[in-house]
Amino acid sequence: MQTKQQTLAGVISFSGKGLHTGVNVNMTVNPAADGHGLVFRRVDLEGQPSVPALCEYVTDTSRGTTIEKGAAKVSTIEHIVSALWTMGVDNALIDIDGPETPIMDGSAREYVQKISEVGLVEQKAERKYYEVTERQVYTIPDKGVAIIIYPDDEFTVSVHVDYNSKVIGNQYATLDMFSEYAEHIAPCRTFVFLHELEPLLKMNLIKGGDLDNAIVVVENPVSEEQLDHLKKIFNKDDIRVTGGYLNNLQLRASNELARHKLLDLLGDFALLGMRIKGRVWASRPGHFANTEFMKQLLMQIRRDGEKPAFKYNPAKPALMDINKIMSLLPHRYPFLLVDKVFHIDEQSIGAIKNITLNEPQFTGHFPTEPVMPGVLLVEAMAQAGGLFVLNGVEHPEEYSTYFLKIDNVRFKRKVVPGDTLQMEVHLLEPMRRGIASMAGKVFVGGQLACEAVLMAQIIRNKTNN
């Protein structure tokens, strides 16, 4: 499994009309830096506003997935996002000069071809994964929609579609390895039932739809009068029904419709913003259900983020005791706020601070109801972050960390004497030019007490210059 983030090795471009707007658009996919994610930028609008391809920005799922942030709005993003994400692209800036991505031939085939041609570049940052630890379910019972995800070490998908259609029947599609996507999933086209065409047209949709970019399923006999009407809609003289499909003489797979639903699901699941380790089973999935399920998972991830990532065992020897800590940090009594480090790796650190009434801040904060000042909770996180940063440099005694910025500080509960602080600091992106961006959290008894985003710089001490 690829563990590092990736981006494109070069620029790829596409032109075509939007499925629903019918507007001709140009779309250019550019490489992007670590941690950038997939972001759409409306280059045709003043200021070139952008919107990340994330489920929290989904505003509409009528026959496609639409994301919107401020003035930036882009529709029918699922095919290009499906192709980029499943082919291994974590970071890309997608410039587009219209409100909707080009539909191409109704599949992701051309997107995949150009991604394969230009290739990918491995980046330094680690990929973020959501590891499913227990079964999670999303259902719409009256529509027969169900999406279930089970714990697993890999990401696999099984899709079942049944529309009570004598033409389609029951169809199943699976994806066990991403390497299967280009050949078996990407070429599968979008579809629509003939009886849905008129309502969609009245809703001002599918203006760019034609028989070259969509499969039209025909359930019932079609009269000559209806055929004449269809000729006007599609501006074609030759319209006929063949094997239950309008003018589609050959499907690209016997289960092409189920495979396309799987293609869409992959694009919508990418909007979680991190890759998933889990086994997905979906029955009659659609853009609304897919994106709502991702919002449900996002809420779960945020709830999980309020729990410690590391388990502290006081019986185990410290990785850094107080003497080691003092050799790295310049702080001393009464401002040294880390007692022990129990976890450290390439991306994070876990540290402990025991709160006692003997500390001087409680003399005035507050005499009758001692409470640990919030600013000292932030300082404790900052010192843990300083230990993490300095632990990775040669001759750390010659350097100090100075904090440049503190953002998004939140206090969730008060801290009092007798509490044990568990500080966790995680590197958000690779360090550059001696600058580290980190997410810090303080837990007490497994509950989140404080969190913040910290930015620090390593600076050589003047005495060593």
C-alpha positions as CSV (number, residue, x, y, z in Angstrom):
1,M,0.0,0.0,0.0
2,Q,1.3,3.4,-1.0
3,T,2.0,5.3,2.2
4,K,3.3,8.7,0.9
5,Q,1.2,11.3,-0.7
6,Q,1.4,11.8,-4.5
7,T,0.7,14.4,-7.1
8,L,0.9,14.6,-10.9
9,A,4.2,14.7,-12.6
10,G,2.9,17.3,-15.0
11,V,-0.1,19.3,-16.1
12,I,-3.1,17.6,-17.9
13,S,-5.9,19.4,-19.6
14,F,-9.5,18.6,-20.8
15,S,-12.1,20.4,-22.8
16,G,-15.8,19.6,-23.3
17,K,-19.3,20.4,-22.3
18,G,-20.9,20.1,-19.0
19,L,-23.6,17.3,-18.7
20,H,-26.2,19.5,-17.1
21,T,-25.3,23.0,-18.1
22,G,-24.3,22.2,-21.7
23,V,-21.6,24.9,-21.3
24,N,-18.2,24.3,-23.0
25,V,-15.5,24.3,-20.4
26,N,-11.7,24.0,-20.2
27,M,-10.2,22.2,-17.2
28,T,-6.5,22.0,-16.3
29,V,-5.3,19.7,-13.5
30,N,-2.0,21.0,-12.0
31,P,0.4,19.3,-9.5
32,A,0.1,20.6,-6.0
33,A,2.2,20.5,-2.8
34,D,1.9,18.1,0.1
35,G,-1.3,18.4,2.1
36,H,-3.0,20.5,-0.5
37,G,-5.7,18.0,-1.3
38,L,-7.9,18.2,-4.4
39,V,-9.0,21.8,-4.9
40,F,-11.1,23.3,-7.7
41,R,-10.3,26.9,-8.7
42,R,-12.8,29.0,-10.8
43,V,-10.4,30.9,-13.1
44,D,-13.3,32.5,-14.9
45,L,-14.4,34.4,-11.8
46,E,-13.0,37.5,-10.2
47,G,-10.4,36.7,-7.7
48,Q,-10.3,33.1,-8.9
49,P,-12.0,31.7,-5.8
50,S,-11.4,28.0,-4.9
51,V,-13.3,25.2,-3.2
52,P,-11.8,22.1,-1.8
53,A,-13.2,18.7,-2.9
54,L,-14.5,17.8,0.6
55,C,-17.9,16.6,1.7
56,E,-18.5,19.6,4.0
57,Y,-18.8,21.8,0.9
58,V,-21.3,19.6,-0.9
59,T,-24.4,21.7,-1.6
60,D,-26.3,19.7,-4.2
61,T,-26.5,16.1,-5.4
62,S,-29.2,16.3,-8.1
63,R,-27.8,13.9,-10.8
64,G,-24.3,14.8,-9.8
65,T,-22.2,16.1,-6.9
66,T,-21.8,19.9,-6.5
67,I,-19.4,21.6,-4.2
68,E,-19.5,25.3,-3.2
69,K,-17.6,27.7,-1.1
70,G,-18.3,31.4,-1.4
71,A,-18.3,32.4,-5.0
72,A,-16.7,29.2,-6.1
73,K,-19.1,26.5,-7.2
74,V,-18.4,23.5,-9.4
75,S,-20.8,20.7,-10.4
76,T,-20.5,17.1,-11.5
77,I,-17.1,16.7,-10.0
78,E,-17.4,13.0,-9.2
79,H,-15.8,11.6,-12.4
80,I,-12.6,13.6,-12.3
81,V,-12.3,13.2,-8.5
82,S,-12.9,9.5,-8.8
83,A,-10.1,9.2,-11.4
84,L,-7.6,11.3,-9.6
85,W,-8.1,9.8,-6.1
86,T,-8.3,6.2,-7.3
87,M,-5.3,6.5,-9.5
88,G,-3.3,7.7,-6.5
89,V,-3.4,11.5,-6.8
90,D,-3.7,13.1,-3.3
91,N,-2.9,16.7,-4.2
92,A,-4.0,18.7,-7.3
93,L,-5.2,22.2,-8.2
94,I,-8.0,21.9,-10.7
95,D,-8.4,25.1,-12.7
96,I,-11.8,25.3,-14.5
97,D,-13.3,28.2,-16.5
98,G,-17.0,27.2,-16.0
99,P,-19.5,26.0,-13.5
100,E,-19.3,22.3,-14.4
101,T,-16.6,19.7,-15.3
102,P,-16.6,18.4,-18.8
103,I,-18.6,15.1,-19.1
104,M,-16.3,13.7,-21.8
105,D,-17.9,10.3,-22.9
106,G,-19.8,9.9,-19.6
107,S,-17.0,7.9,-18.0
108,A,-13.6,8.6,-16.4
109,R,-11.7,6.8,-19.2
110,E,-10.0,9.9,-20.7
111,Y,-9.2,11.3,-17.3
112,V,-7.4,8.0,-16.4
113,Q,-5.6,7.9,-19.7
114,K,-4.0,11.3,-19.3
115,I,-3.2,10.6,-15.6
116,S,-1.4,7.5,-16.7
117,E,0.5,9.3,-19.5
118,V,1.8,12.1,-17.3
119,G,2.6,9.9,-14.3
120,L,2.8,10.5,-10.6
121,V,5.4,11.9,-8.2
122,E,5.8,10.7,-4.7
123,Q,5.9,13.4,-2.0
124,K,7.3,13.6,1.5
125,A,4.2,13.8,3.5
126,E,2.4,10.7,4.8
127,R,-1.0,9.9,3.6
128,K,-3.8,10.2,6.1
129,Y,-6.0,7.1,6.6
130,Y,-9.3,6.6,8.3
131,E,-9.1,3.1,9.8
132,V,-12.6,1.7,10.3
133,T,-12.7,0.1,13.7
134,E,-16.4,-0.9,13.9
135,R,-19.2,-1.4,11.4
136,Q,-20.9,1.8,10.3
137,V,-24.2,2.0,8.4
138,Y,-26.1,4.6,6.4
139,T,-29.6,3.7,5.0
140,I,-32.6,5.3,3.3
141,P,-35.1,2.4,3.9
142,D,-38.0,3.6,1.7
143,K,-35.6,3.8,-1.3
144,G,-33.8,0.6,-0.6
145,V,-30.5,2.4,-0.1
146,A,-27.9,1.0,2.2
147,I,-24.2,1.6,2.6
148,I,-22.2,-0.3,5.2
149,I,-18.5,-0.2,5.9
150,Y,-16.7,-2.9,7.9
151,P,-13.2,-2.9,9.4
152,D,-10.5,-4.1,7.1
153,D,-6.8,-3.6,6.3
154,E,-7.5,-2.5,2.8
155,F,-10.1,-0.5,0.9
156,T,-12.5,-2.7,-1.1
157,V,-16.0,-1.9,-2.6
158,S,-19.0,-4.1,-3.6
159,V,-21.9,-2.4,-5.2
160,H,-25.4,-3.9,-5.9
161,V,-28.0,-2.1,-8.0
162,D,-31.6,-3.2,-8.6
163,Y,-34.1,-0.7,-10.0
164,N,-36.8,-3.3,-10.6
165,S,-35.8,-3.0,-14.3
166,K,-36.3,-5.9,-16.7
167,V,-33.5,-4.4,-18.8
168,I,-30.9,-3.9,-16.1
169,G,-31.9,-6.7,-13.8
170,N,-29.7,-7.2,-10.7
171,Q,-26.2,-6.0,-11.3
172,Y,-23.1,-6.3,-9.1
173,A,-19.7,-4.7,-9.3
174,T,-16.6,-5.0,-7.1
175,L,-13.2,-3.3,-6.8
176,D,-10.6,-5.3,-4.7
177,M,-7.5,-3.5,-5.9
178,F,-7.1,0.1,-7.2
179,S,-5.0,-1.4,-10.1
180,E,-8.3,-2.8,-11.5
181,Y,-9.8,0.7,-11.8
182,A,-8.3,1.9,-15.1
183,E,-9.5,-1.2,-17.1
184,H,-12.7,-2.3,-15.4
185,I,-14.3,0.8,-13.7
186,A,-13.1,4.0,-15.4
187,P,-14.6,3.2,-18.9
188,C,-18.1,2.7,-17.6
189,R,-20.6,5.4,-18.6
190,T,-23.3,7.3,-16.8
191,F,-26.9,6.2,-17.4
192,V,-30.4,7.5,-17.3
193,F,-33.9,5.9,-17.8
194,L,-35.8,7.1,-20.8
195,H,-38.8,8.0,-18.6
196,E,-36.5,10.4,-16.6
197,L,-35.5,12.5,-19.6
198,E,-38.5,14.8,-19.8
199,P,-38.5,15.6,-16.0
200,L,-34.8,16.3,-16.1
201,L,-35.1,18.6,-19.1
202,K,-37.9,20.4,-17.3
203,M,-35.6,20.8,-14.3
204,N,-33.2,22.6,-16.6
205,L,-30.7,19.6,-16.4
206,I,-28.9,17.4,-18.9
207,K,-28.5,20.2,-21.5
208,G,-25.2,18.7,-22.4
209,G,-26.4,15.1,-22.4
210,D,-26.5,13.1,-25.7
211,L,-26.2,9.5,-26.9
212,D,-22.4,9.9,-27.0
213,N,-22.0,10.5,-23.3
214,A,-24.8,8.6,-21.6
215,I,-26.6,5.3,-21.7
216,V,-30.3,5.6,-22.0
217,V,-32.3,2.7,-20.6
218,V,-35.6,1.9,-22.3
219,E,-38.0,-0.1,-20.2
220,N,-41.2,0.0,-22.4
221,P,-42.0,0.0,-26.1
222,V,-41.4,3.3,-27.8
223,S,-43.8,4.6,-30.4
224,E,-42.8,6.3,-33.7
225,E,-44.2,9.6,-32.3
226,Q,-41.9,9.2,-29.3
227,L,-38.9,8.4,-31.5
228,D,-39.6,11.5,-33.5
229,H,-39.7,13.5,-30.3
230,L,-36.3,12.0,-29.2
231,K,-34.8,12.9,-32.6
232,K,-35.6,16.5,-31.8
233,I,-34.2,16.3,-28.3
234,F,-30.9,14.8,-29.3
235,N,-30.8,16.5,-32.7
236,K,-30.3,13.1,-34.4
237,D,-32.0,11.6,-37.4
238,D,-31.2,8.0,-36.5
239,I,-32.8,7.1,-33.1
240,R,-33.6,3.5,-32.3
241,V,-34.0,1.1,-29.4
242,T,-31.5,-1.8,-29.4
243,G,-31.7,-4.4,-26.6
244,G,-33.3,-2.1,-24.2
245,Y,-30.9,0.8,-24.8
246,L,-31.2,3.8,-26.9
247,N,-28.7,3.7,-29.7
248,N,-26.1,2.0,-27.5
249,L,-25.4,-1.1,-29.6
250,Q,-22.7,-2.5,-27.3
251,L,-22.2,-2.0,-23.6
252,R,-18.6,-1.9,-22.4
253,A,-19.4,-4.5,-19.8
254,S,-22.5,-6.6,-19.0
255,N,-22.7,-4.9,-15.6
256,E,-21.6,-1.4,-16.9
257,L,-24.3,0.4,-14.9
258,A,-23.3,-1.2,-11.6
259,R,-19.6,-0.4,-12.4
260,H,-20.5,3.2,-13.1
261,K,-22.3,3.5,-9.7
262,L,-19.0,2.2,-8.2
263,L,-17.1,4.8,-10.1
264,D,-19.4,7.5,-8.7
265,L,-19.1,6.1,-5.2
266,L,-15.3,6.3,-5.3
267,G,-15.5,9.9,-6.4
268,D,-17.9,10.8,-3.6
269,F,-16.0,8.8,-1.0
270,A,-12.8,10.8,-1.9
271,L,-14.6,13.8,-0.5
272,L,-13.8,12.5,3.0
273,G,-10.4,14.1,2.4
274,M,-8.5,11.0,3.6
275,R,-8.1,7.5,2.4
276,I,-10.2,4.7,4.0
277,K,-9.2,1.3,5.3
278,G,-12.4,-0.6,5.3
279,R,-14.6,-2.9,3.3
280,V,-17.7,-1.2,1.7
281,W,-20.9,-2.8,0.7
282,A,-23.5,-0.6,-1.0
283,S,-26.9,-1.2,-2.4
284,R,-28.5,1.3,-4.7
285,P,-25.9,4.0,-3.8
286,G,-26.3,7.5,-5.2
287,H,-24.6,10.9,-4.8
288,F,-26.9,12.0,-1.9
289,A,-26.4,8.8,0.1
290,N,-22.6,8.6,-0.7
291,T,-21.9,12.2,0.4
292,E,-24.2,12.0,3.5
293,F,-22.4,8.9,4.6
294,M,-19.0,10.7,4.2
295,K,-20.4,13.5,6.4
296,Q,-21.4,10.9,8.9
297,L,-17.9,9.4,8.9
298,L,-16.4,12.9,9.1
299,M,-18.4,13.6,12.3
300,Q,-17.1,10.3,13.7
301,I,-13.5,11.2,12.8
302,R,-13.9,14.5,14.6
303,R,-15.3,12.7,17.7
304,D,-12.4,10.2,17.6
305,G,-10.1,13.2,17.4
306,E,-11.3,14.2,20.8
307,K,-9.8,11.0,22.2
308,P,-6.1,10.3,22.9
309,A,-4.2,8.7,20.0
310,F,-1.6,7.1,22.3
311,K,-2.1,5.0,25.4
312,Y,0.0,6.2,28.4
313,N,1.2,3.4,30.7
314,P,2.9,5.0,33.8
315,A,4.6,1.6,34.6
316,K,6.7,1.8,31.4
317,P,10.0,3.7,31.5
318,A,10.0,7.2,30.0
319,L,11.4,7.8,26.6
320,M,12.5,11.1,27.9
321,D,12.8,11.7,31.6
322,I,13.0,15.1,33.2
323,N,16.8,15.2,32.9
324,K,16.6,14.5,29.1
325,I,13.9,17.1,28.8
326,M,16.0,19.8,30.5
327,S,18.9,19.0,28.2
328,L,16.6,19.9,25.2
329,L,14.5,22.7,26.6
330,P,15.8,25.9,28.1
331,H,12.8,26.2,30.4
332,R,13.2,25.9,34.2
333,Y,11.1,26.2,37.3
334,P,8.5,27.6,37.4
335,F,8.0,27.4,33.7
336,L,9.0,23.9,32.7
337,L,5.6,22.2,31.9
338,V,6.6,18.8,30.7
339,D,7.5,16.0,33.2
340,K,7.9,13.0,30.9
341,V,7.8,11.9,27.2
342,F,6.2,8.4,26.7
343,H,5.8,8.4,22.9
344,I,7.7,9.8,20.0
345,D,7.9,8.9,16.3
346,E,8.6,10.7,13.0
347,Q,5.2,12.5,13.1
348,S,4.2,13.0,16.7
349,I,5.0,13.1,20.4
350,G,3.1,12.2,23.6
351,A,4.1,13.8,26.9
352,I,2.9,14.0,30.5
353,K,2.5,16.9,33.0
354,N,1.3,16.4,36.5
355,I,-0.6,19.3,38.0
356,T,-0.1,20.0,41.8
357,L,-1.3,22.7,44.1
358,N,2.3,23.5,44.9
359,E,2.7,25.4,41.6
360,P,3.0,29.2,41.9
361,Q,0.2,30.0,39.4
362,F,-2.5,28.8,41.8
363,T,-1.5,31.5,44.3
364,G,-3.5,34.0,42.3
365,H,-5.5,31.7,39.8
366,F,-7.6,31.4,41.9
367,P,-7.0,31.4,45.7
368,T,-10.3,29.7,46.6
369,E,-10.8,27.7,43.4
370,P,-7.5,26.8,41.8
371,V,-7.7,26.4,38.0
372,M,-4.8,25.8,35.6
373,P,-4.6,29.0,33.3
374,G,-5.5,28.2,29.7
375,V,-2.3,30.0,28.5
376,L,-0.2,27.4,30.4
377,L,-2.1,24.6,28.8
378,V,-1.1,26.1,25.4
379,E,2.5,26.5,26.7
380,A,2.6,22.8,27.8
381,M,1.6,21.8,24.2
382,A,4.2,24.2,22.8
383,Q,6.9,22.7,25.0
384,A,6.0,19.2,23.9
385,G,6.1,20.4,20.3
386,G,9.6,21.9,21.0
387,L,10.8,18.6,22.3
388,F,9.5,16.9,19.2
389,V,11.3,19.3,16.9
390,L,14.6,19.5,18.8
391,N,14.8,15.7,19.1
392,G,15.2,15.5,15.4
393,V,18.2,17.9,15.0
394,E,21.9,17.4,15.5
395,H,23.3,19.2,18.6
396,P,19.9,20.2,19.9
397,E,21.5,22.0,22.8
398,E,22.6,24.7,20.3
399,Y,19.0,25.5,19.3
400,S,15.7,26.7,20.6
401,T,12.2,26.7,19.2
402,Y,10.3,30.0,19.0
403,F,6.6,29.9,18.3
404,L,5.5,32.1,15.4
405,K,1.7,31.5,15.5
406,I,-1.0,29.9,17.5
407,D,-4.4,29.3,15.8
408,N,-7.8,27.7,16.5
409,V,-7.3,27.5,20.2
410,R,-10.2,25.8,22.0
411,F,-10.7,25.0,25.7
412,K,-13.1,22.1,26.4
413,R,-12.9,21.6,30.2
414,K,-11.0,23.2,33.2
415,V,-7.9,21.6,34.6
416,V,-7.3,21.5,38.4
417,P,-4.6,20.3,40.8
418,G,-4.5,16.5,40.8
419,D,-5.1,16.2,37.1
420,T,-2.5,14.6,34.8
421,L,-2.1,16.3,31.4
422,Q,-1.5,14.1,28.4
423,M,-0.1,16.3,25.6
424,E,-0.1,15.0,22.0
425,V,1.4,17.0,19.2
426,H,1.2,15.9,15.6
427,L,3.2,17.3,12.7
428,L,0.8,18.6,10.1
429,E,3.2,18.9,7.1
430,P,6.9,18.3,6.5
431,M,9.2,20.8,8.1
432,R,10.6,23.4,5.7
433,R,13.3,25.9,6.4
434,G,13.2,25.1,10.1
435,I,9.5,25.8,10.4
436,A,7.1,23.2,11.9
437,S,3.3,23.3,11.7
438,M,1.7,21.1,14.4
439,A,-1.6,20.2,15.9
440,G,-1.6,20.0,19.7
441,K,-4.1,18.5,22.1
442,V,-4.2,18.2,25.9
443,F,-6.2,15.4,27.4
444,V,-7.2,14.8,31.0
445,G,-8.6,11.4,31.9
446,G,-9.1,10.6,28.2
447,Q,-11.2,13.8,27.7
448,L,-10.0,16.7,25.5
449,A,-9.2,19.7,27.6
450,C,-7.5,22.0,25.1
451,E,-6.4,22.0,21.4
452,A,-4.6,24.4,19.1
453,V,-2.6,24.6,15.9
454,L,1.0,25.7,16.5
455,M,3.7,27.0,14.2
456,A,7.3,27.1,15.5
457,Q,10.7,27.9,14.1
458,I,14.1,26.4,15.1
459,I,16.6,29.1,15.7
460,R,20.3,28.7,16.6
461,N,21.1,30.2,20.0
462,K,23.1,33.4,20.0
463,T,25.7,31.9,22.3
464,N,26.4,29.3,19.6
465,N,26.6,31.8,16.6
